[in-house]
Amino acid sequence: MAQTARNQYNYGNTAEKYHEYRVRMEQPLERVDPVVHKNQQRAKFMDLPYVLFLCVAFIAVAFSAIMMIRAQENLKESVHNASKLENQYVTLKADNDATYDRIVNSVDPVEVKRIATEELGMHYAAEGQIITYAGELDDYVRQYQDIR
């Protein structure tokens, strides 16, 4: 009698859902083909070749990622080295220019002329000693013998 008392208080949409559940429960279960059941069970689990494939794929992706990170680090290092070398170049060029200017400024043209004329016996060329040459090539002239 307790069950009948409990059934009497099912009102509204709950009773309908309970009724649909009872109708489903009373229907016989469908039989699944054994081959389909076997395929479903096999699909639930990963077999060895699939696991090996996933491991190889993971290793390949990890190796590619590591190589890419190394390449980026090498690129950063190369850029840093190029920057250091460029700074060294600028410093050396400035030092070289300063040394050149110091050397050029240390030479006195009047003293060079005095040493050339007095000590070495050099003199200016006379008008008949200057020979001009009009070459057809613009880059250089080869002299194979003395010009008289």
Secondary structure, DSSP 8 states (H G I E B T S, - for coil): -HHHHHHHT--HHHHHHHHHHHHHHHS------HHHHHHHHHHHS--HHHHHHHHHHHHHHHHHHHHHHHHHHHHHHHHHHHHHHHHHHHHHHHHHHHHHHHHHHH--HHHHHHIIIIIS------GGG------S-SS-----S---
